[in-house]
Amino acid sequence: MAVILHPNETIFNDFCKKSTTCEVLKYNTCLGSPLPYTHTSLILAEDSETQEEAFEKLAMWSGLRNAPRCWAVIQPLLCAVYMPKCENGKVELPSQHLCQATRNPCSIVERERGWPNFLKCENKEQFPKGCQNEVQKLKFNTSGQCEAPLVKTDIQASWYKDVEGCGIQCDNPLFTEDEHSDMHKLEHHHHHH
């Protein structure tokens, strides 16, 4: 018997999904973004046994809000791994593209703690090429904050270490506020004479 594929089904659908048991999603948002599905699986997040644990891990990763350019690209990856869509006993795998997009902007992760194995792009079974993922369609709040004393900047040359998107303020942190105003007074003083 011939296999009839529905137009919207691609032949490679199979390696874009992984068989597992789906469970009802306990949270309807991931990192603040509403999820358009009702079931998930923890099979991809190897550091979490329960959804509560996955939620805690996501909270830990949220520290990357302070590296705005990283935060913008890592949210979909984290949600695709920690709270993926699961349907009919199959969980959607995050695409290779979703993984690769985080490597440069999030180089701080590599330096500070290293990526866990299940978030390494070399892991082709976890991150197959050419797959579409439901999470990629979500709108994330991509505005991260820079942690003081860093400030947001798009000027690459002034980014602080690996914190892409954040730089040191022009105010010299070595001077106190008072010293700054003293210096300004001096300047004004000179102008008047």
One Martini backbone bead per residue (centre of mass of N, CA, C, O) as a GRO file, in nm:
protein
  193
    1MET     BB    1   0.096   0.036   0.022
    2ALA     BB    2   0.061   0.360  -0.009
    3VAL     BB    3   0.195   0.653   0.109
    4ILE     BB    4   0.013   0.924   0.233
    5LEU     BB    5   0.084   1.258   0.219
    6HIS     BB    6   0.039   1.535   0.359
    7PRO     BB    7   0.121   1.842   0.259
    8ASN     BB    8   0.216   1.929   0.567
    9GLU     BB    9   0.398   1.680   0.542
   10THR     BB   10   0.708   1.576   0.598
   11ILE     BB   11   0.943   1.336   0.555
   12PHE     BB   12   1.125   1.457   0.811
   13ASN     BB   13   0.951   1.447   1.068
   14ASP     BB   14   1.089   1.219   1.237
   15PHE     BB   15   1.370   1.367   1.326
   16CYS     BB   16   1.194   1.607   1.474
   17LYS     BB   17   1.118   1.367   1.659
   18LYS     BB   18   1.027   1.213   1.983
   19SER     BB   19   0.963   0.945   2.166
   20THR     BB   20   0.709   0.978   2.423
   21THR     BB   21   0.570   1.102   2.713
   22CYS     BB   22   0.305   1.292   2.770
   23GLU     BB   23   0.237   1.595   2.951
   24VAL     BB   24   0.080   1.812   3.130
   25LEU     BB   25   0.092   2.142   3.136
   26LYS     BB   26   0.154   2.354   3.418
   27TYR     BB   27   0.249   2.580   3.228
   28ASN     BB   28   0.155   2.863   3.009
   29THR     BB   29   0.457   2.960   3.039
   30CYS     BB   30   0.776   3.083   2.899
   31LEU     BB   31   0.944   3.332   3.007
   32GLY     BB   32   0.645   3.488   2.960
   33SER     BB   33   0.546   3.302   2.729
   34PRO     BB   34   0.294   3.189   2.564
   35LEU     BB   35   0.164   2.867   2.517
   36PRO     BB   36   0.020   2.683   2.225
   37TYR     BB   37   0.018   2.436   2.437
   38THR     BB   38  -0.055   2.138   2.664
   39HIS     BB   39   0.204   1.957   2.607
   40THR     BB   40   0.484   1.772   2.753
   41SER     BB   41   0.847   1.712   2.805
   42LEU     BB   42   1.160   1.595   2.982
   43ILE     BB   43   1.361   1.449   2.778
   44LEU     BB   44   1.556   1.705   2.706
   45ALA     BB   45   1.587   1.781   3.016
   46GLU     BB   46   1.843   1.630   3.189
   47ASP     BB   47   1.808   1.818   3.471
   48SER     BB   48   1.496   1.712   3.474
   49GLU     BB   49   1.213   1.547   3.632
   50THR     BB   50   1.035   1.803   3.659
   51GLN     BB   51   0.858   2.085   3.602
   52GLU     BB   52   0.958   2.234   3.848
   53GLU     BB   53   1.256   2.200   3.782
   54ALA     BB   54   1.250   2.339   3.509
   55PHE     BB   55   1.159   2.609   3.622
   56GLU     BB   56   1.413   2.656   3.797
   57LYS     BB   57   1.616   2.647   3.567
   58LEU     BB   58   1.501   2.887   3.415
   59ALA     BB   59   1.556   3.086   3.641
   60MET     BB   60   1.860   3.059   3.624
   61TRP     BB   61   1.892   3.145   3.322
   62SER     BB   62   1.774   3.441   3.368
   63GLY     BB   63   2.050   3.582   3.422
   64LEU     BB   64   2.084   3.650   3.104
   65ARG     BB   65   1.941   3.925   3.095
   66ASN     BB   66   2.231   4.072   3.138
   67ALA     BB   67   2.260   3.960   2.827
   68PRO     BB   68   2.073   4.072   2.586
   69ARG     BB   69   2.171   3.917   2.326
   70CYS     BB   70   2.138   3.642   2.450
   71TRP     BB   71   1.845   3.650   2.552
   72ALA     BB   72   1.709   3.674   2.271
   73VAL     BB   73   1.818   3.366   2.177
   74ILE     BB   74   1.773   3.165   2.435
   75GLN     BB   75   1.473   3.134   2.494
   76PRO     BB   76   1.379   2.937   2.271
   77LEU     BB   77   1.574   2.714   2.349
   78LEU     BB   78   1.482   2.665   2.641
   79CYS     BB   79   1.182   2.604   2.572
   80ALA     BB   80   1.245   2.365   2.369
   81VAL     BB   81   1.368   2.194   2.618
   82TYR     BB   82   1.183   2.246   2.887
   83MET     BB   83   0.888   2.319   2.701
   84PRO     BB   84   0.788   2.125   2.492
   85LYS     BB   85   0.614   1.997   2.245
   86CYS     BB   86   0.349   1.747   2.291
   87GLU     BB   87   0.231   1.481   2.063
   88ASN     BB   88   0.138   1.174   2.028
   89GLY     BB   89   0.419   1.077   2.160
   90LYS     BB   90   0.563   1.353   2.054
   91VAL     BB   91   0.857   1.544   2.045
   92GLU     BB   92   0.996   1.842   1.981
   93LEU     BB   93   1.277   1.939   1.822
   94PRO     BB   94   1.535   2.132   1.822
   95SER     BB   95   1.707   2.317   1.617
   96GLN     BB   96   2.015   2.386   1.505
   97HIS     BB   97   1.962   2.688   1.465
   98LEU     BB   98   1.870   2.751   1.754
   99CYS     BB   99   2.145   2.680   1.872
  100GLN     BB  100   2.355   2.847   1.705
  101ALA     BB  101   2.236   3.136   1.774
  102THR     BB  102   2.375   3.125   2.078
  103ARG     BB  103   2.687   3.113   2.075
  104ASN     BB  104   2.797   3.402   2.046
  105PRO     BB  105   2.615   3.575   2.242
  106CYS     BB  106   2.678   3.320   2.470
  107SER     BB  107   2.988   3.297   2.552
  108ILE     BB  108   2.962   3.323   2.861
  109VAL     BB  109   2.877   3.033   2.918
  110GLU     BB  110   3.136   2.896   2.835
  111ARG     BB  111   3.311   3.050   3.046
  112GLU     BB  112   3.154   3.005   3.322
  113ARG     BB  113   3.016   2.678   3.272
  114GLY     BB  114   2.910   2.565   3.035
  115TRP     BB  115   2.752   2.347   2.842
  116PRO     BB  116   2.535   2.127   2.850
  117ASN     BB  117   2.493   1.852   2.663
  118PHE     BB  118   2.179   1.922   2.591
  119LEU     BB  119   2.311   2.222   2.470
  120LYS     BB  120   2.473   2.096   2.240
  121CYS     BB  121   2.508   2.121   1.897
  122GLU     BB  122   2.657   1.846   1.839
  123ASN     BB  123   2.378   1.729   1.920
  124LYS     BB  124   2.202   1.599   1.657
  125GLU     BB  125   1.960   1.457   1.803
  126GLN     BB  126   1.861   1.718   1.953
  127PHE     BB  127   1.973   1.902   1.681
  128PRO     BB  128   1.832   1.904   1.407
  129LYS     BB  129   1.820   1.964   1.085
  130GLY     BB  130   1.553   2.137   0.939
  131CYS     BB  131   1.365   2.223   1.180
  132GLN     BB  132   1.061   2.296   1.308
  133ASN     BB  133   0.940   2.511   1.577
  134GLU     BB  134   0.702   2.629   1.777
  135VAL     BB  135   0.883   2.829   1.944
  136GLN     BB  136   0.971   3.013   1.697
  137LYS     BB  137   0.678   3.164   1.703
  138LEU     BB  138   0.738   3.309   1.943
  139LYS     BB  139   0.709   3.583   2.163
  140PHE     BB  140   0.966   3.762   2.301
  141ASN     BB  141   1.117   3.926   2.559
  142THR     BB  142   1.421   4.088   2.457
  143SER     BB  143   1.461   4.281   2.704
  144GLY     BB  144   1.729   4.324   2.852
  145GLN     BB  145   1.955   4.375   3.116
  146CYS     BB  146   2.190   4.564   3.268
  147GLU     BB  147   2.424   4.534   3.504
  148ALA     BB  148   2.543   4.690   3.740
  149PRO     BB  149   2.754   4.918   3.580
  150LEU     BB  150   2.610   4.846   3.331
  151VAL     BB  151   2.525   4.935   2.990
  152LYS     BB  152   2.353   4.985   2.716
  153THR     BB  153   2.492   4.871   2.393
  154ASP     BB  154   2.586   4.864   2.033
  155ILE     BB  155   2.887   4.899   2.088
  156GLN     BB  156   3.110   4.659   2.051
  157ALA     BB  157   3.378   4.789   2.165
  158SER     BB  158   3.219   4.833   2.464
  159TRP     BB  159   3.206   4.559   2.550
  160TYR     BB  160   3.193   4.345   2.823
  161LYS     BB  161   3.347   4.108   2.741
  162ASP     BB  162   3.073   3.873   2.702
  163VAL     BB  163   2.861   4.113   2.731
  164GLU     BB  164   2.640   4.144   2.512
  165GLY     BB  165   2.522   4.489   2.512
  166CYS     BB  166   2.741   4.571   2.733
  167GLY     BB  167   2.874   4.855   2.916
  168ILE     BB  168   3.060   5.095   3.031
  169GLN     BB  169   3.039   5.373   3.173
  170CYS     BB  170   3.159   5.691   3.139
  171ASP     BB  171   3.153   5.708   3.412
  172ASN     BB  172   3.379   5.697   3.651
  173PRO     BB  173   3.377   5.465   3.908
  174LEU     BB  174   3.621   5.599   4.076
  175PHE     BB  175   3.431   5.826   4.101
  176THR     BB  176   3.246   6.021   4.268
  177GLU     BB  177   2.992   6.229   4.254
  178ASP     BB  178   3.133   6.468   4.388
  179GLU     BB  179   3.378   6.475   4.204
  180HIS     BB  180   3.223   6.536   3.955
  181SER     BB  181   3.103   6.810   4.048
  182ASP     BB  182   3.367   6.944   4.101
  183MET     BB  183   3.469   6.934   3.814
  184HIS     BB  184   3.241   7.097   3.695
  185LYS     BB  185   3.289   7.350   3.856
  186LEU     BB  186   3.566   7.406   3.752
  187GLU     BB  187   3.488   7.437   3.461
  188HIS     BB  188   3.294   7.669   3.496
  189HIS     BB  189   3.490   7.856   3.624
  190HIS     BB  190   3.670   7.888   3.377
  191HIS     BB  191   3.460   8.003   3.184
  192HIS     BB  192   3.408   8.273   3.334
  193HIS     BB  193   3.711   8.392   3.307
   0.00000   0.00000   0.00000
